[in-house]
Amino acid sequence: MKTNAFRIYKNGGPGELKWETVEVPAPGRGEVLLRHTAIGLNLADTYRRTGLYPMPLPNGMGNEAVGVVEAVGPGVRALKVGDRVGYIGGQAFDAYSKRRVAKVASLIPIPKYIDDRAAAASLLKGITAQYLLRDAYKVKRGDTILVHAAAGGVGVIMCQWAKALGATVIGTVSTEEKARFAKRNGCHHPIVVKRKGPKFAKKVRELTNGDGVHCVYDSVGKETWEESMASVRLRGTVISFGSASGKPPLVDIAATGNTGSPFIARCSLVNYTTSRKETMARADDLFAAIKKGHVKVQVKQRYKLKDAPKAHRDIEARRTTGSTVLIP
Ligand SMILES: NC(=O)c1ccc[n+]([C@@H]2O[C@H](COP(=O)([O-])OP(=O)(O)OC[C@H]3O[C@@H](n4cnc5c(N)ncnc54)[C@H](OP(=O)(O)O)[C@@H]3O)[C@@H](O)[C@H]2O)c1
């Protein structure tokens, strides 16, 4: 069977994403044929396109999508034709496609109360928010946390969920419009960060009576790291989990003995979804948060799948808020 999918042959700009007609094989043992209904756009897709996160080339693109099972391979009992499922990896990078063959072991059944677009907009970002808030640092009632890119895909889910957990949320954003959006989505104190000069640490100290926050969640990296370290309280936690502005600098660990002895970690989704059991437990926690209304998925941009290069341009230029989906 033929389908349409993006292929990438060399790292570079959005123009390196090539829309092609490709062959889809019949599903093998432990596999199903999926017809995608919605695909999640993640900033990390642009890192893989540019080579910041290396992957073998040529390759497909994307590791988050939702779809319907169209055929099952030999021996597959867990799923049947018509089931709705999603995934956040554990597959070849081929989410930017109309149809694909997928490994059953990495597929997550989608509950009835979450539609396909909301699922594609929240599976990867929401499971990331789940492990960051509930595990990497366990947010408690009364904590104050700092979330960068608070109006972004992961940021909006984190702010809403942390507020529901009883935390006070301080967030950074680049525009007043994003500040208003973040505020409507759980961020108590959005700070609009200027491109030049001091950014947010002074304001964070003011908002916390000089103490600093219990945890900083830093997905921006190069441009925010130094002030993130200056925003954390005594023996607080600083988590790096992204590099939107470039990699954070090397940390002089001995020097942190003179700056409040913070706990520092670089967290990756792969290290918090190490088995089907672990991934499903995190997905179930996310689904429960959505069902209770603690997390309201914000699908703010929709593009036709074949316009994925434009979606890449927009997320890289910081023109998006909330989540973005690609529709086949
Ligand atoms: N480690 C993990 O497990 C994991 C998993 C998923 C995502 N992530 C990370 O989480 C972050 C958010 O991912 P997302 O897909 O939801 O993206 P997103 O937050 O929707 O988009 C990225 C945002 O980062 C901010 N930003 C700051 N400096 C930037 C720069 N120089 N260039 C571009 N953007 C900049 C922008 O918000 P402002 O304009 O408001 O500054 C932009 O909207 C990314 O860094 C991603 O790599 C990590």
The ligand as an ORCA input file, in Angstrom:
! r2SCAN-3c Opt
* xyz 0 1
  N      13.278     16.431     28.369
  C      12.067     16.016     28.039
  O      11.638     14.952     28.471
  C      11.228     16.868     27.133
  C      10.040     16.370     26.571
  C       9.244     17.226     25.801
  C       9.655     18.536     25.588
  N      10.839     18.955     26.111
  C      11.295     20.350     25.935
  O      10.287     21.200     26.432
  C      10.335     22.427     25.726
  C       8.943     22.776     25.237
  O       8.600     21.917     24.158
  P       7.298     22.210     23.290
  O       7.314     21.231     22.173
  O       6.119     22.274     24.194
  O       7.616     23.653     22.679
  P       6.923     25.064     23.027
  O       7.134     25.355     24.474
  O       5.550     25.072     22.513
  O       7.784     26.057     22.145
  C       9.028     26.492     22.563
  C       8.961     27.809     23.378
  O      10.234     28.037     23.960
  C      10.399     29.412     24.167
  N      11.728     29.853     23.733
  C      12.622     30.480     24.522
  N      13.730     30.757     23.838
  C      13.543     30.301     22.599
  C      14.339     30.330     21.438
  N      15.560     30.880     21.430
  N      13.840     29.763     20.317
  C      12.616     29.193     20.308
  N      11.824     29.142     21.399
  C      12.274     29.712     22.526
  C       9.306     30.127     23.352
  O       8.377     30.672     24.272
  P       8.501     32.253     24.624
  O       8.367     32.960     23.300
  O       7.388     32.529     25.554
  O       9.858     32.430     25.257
  C       8.694     29.029     22.525
  O       7.327     29.249     22.280
  C      11.369     22.253     24.606
  O      12.609     22.810     25.032
  C      11.480     20.751     24.481
  O      12.702     20.331     23.967
  C      11.619     18.155     26.868
*
